[in-house]
Amino acid sequence: MRLSTRARYGLRALFAISQGDGEAISSEKISRRQAISKKYLDELLRSLRQHGFVRTVRGRHGGYMLGRTPQEITVLAVVECLDGPIRLAPCVDQDDVCPRTEGCPTRPIWQTATKGIRDILGGMSLATLMESPMHGEACVELLTSHANPPRDARSELDPNE
């Protein structure tokens, strides 16, 4: 699975807006700060506005502000707003897409992995990113705290090690 540029840039745009200290920030500033083309950014901001993540402020000092609190904006919600539902295979949530769905040996793998990704992204808010000293270190910490450590084949063979 790979997140689209839309999702990654959309989250970066929201992060830039969150750094506005309650002031509206122009799309030109966001574009410069995040190195996103203004035309592409405007398209993303239009989608984010339609879903209530941002709101526009008119006037000389106008621009964009968050439409929700940073705590209410999850990475999952942004990704799904811009990319659609996250699922590793169509059969994860649709029984009728494959004649092998019933009794398929791999379907539980895709369902479990999809749920794990959704849980991690749903548990991370824009506020989490804002609070992190490295503005992203929180992502790494959250991801690693949810990951299972790899099994050491030697320890399974020799319980004394």
Secondary structure, DSSP 8 states (H G I E B T S, - for coil): ----HHHHHHHHHHHHHHTTTTS-B-HHHHHHHHT--HHHHHHHHHHHHHTTSEEEE-STT-EEEESS-GGG-BHHHHHHHHH----SSGGGT-TTS-TT-TT-SSHHHHHHHHHHHHHHHHT-BHHHHHHSTTSSHHHHHHHHHHS-----HHHHH-TT-
